[in-house]
Amino acid sequence: MKTSKVSEYFYIACDRIHQIIDELYESLHDEEGTALLSSDQIEESMEGVKNAVYQELDLIKSIVEEYESRSKA
């Protein structure tokens, strides 16, 4: 695998993380743009965010591991 392909995968994963965080930011506010101040509302907004981000971080780690294994072969 070429390093340019690794970089492309990095971009994809980081772009997805960016989208996830943008969506989180939006969900932390009501329709009028007022910040939510209830811990229950915040927890609801954060539901799934950690797992989605971890999934993208795992993609980055997997790509590096694959690159390393192919480089040694």
Secondary structure as the mmCIF struct_conf table of DSSP 4:
data_model
#
loop_
_struct_conf.conf_type_id
_struct_conf.id
_struct_conf.beg_label_comp_id
_struct_conf.beg_label_asym_id
_struct_conf.beg_label_seq_id
_struct_conf.end_label_comp_id
_struct_conf.end_label_asym_id
_struct_conf.end_label_seq_id
HELX_RH_AL_P HELX_RH_AL_P1 THR A 3 SER A 27
TURN_TY1_P TURN_TY1_P1 LEU A 28 LEU A 28
STRN STRN1 HIS A 29 HIS A 29
TURN_TY1_P TURN_TY1_P2 GLU A 31 GLU A 32
BEND BEND1 GLY A 33 GLY A 33
HELX_LH_PP_P HELX_LH_PP_P1 THR A 34 THR A 34
STRN STRN2 ALA A 35 ALA A 35
HELX_LH_PP_P HELX_LH_PP_P2 LEU A 36 LEU A 36
HELX_RH_AL_P HELX_RH_AL_P2 SER A 39 MET A 46
TURN_TY1_P TURN_TY1_P3 GLU A 47 GLY A 48
HELX_RH_AL_P HELX_RH_AL_P3 VAL A 49 LYS A 72
#
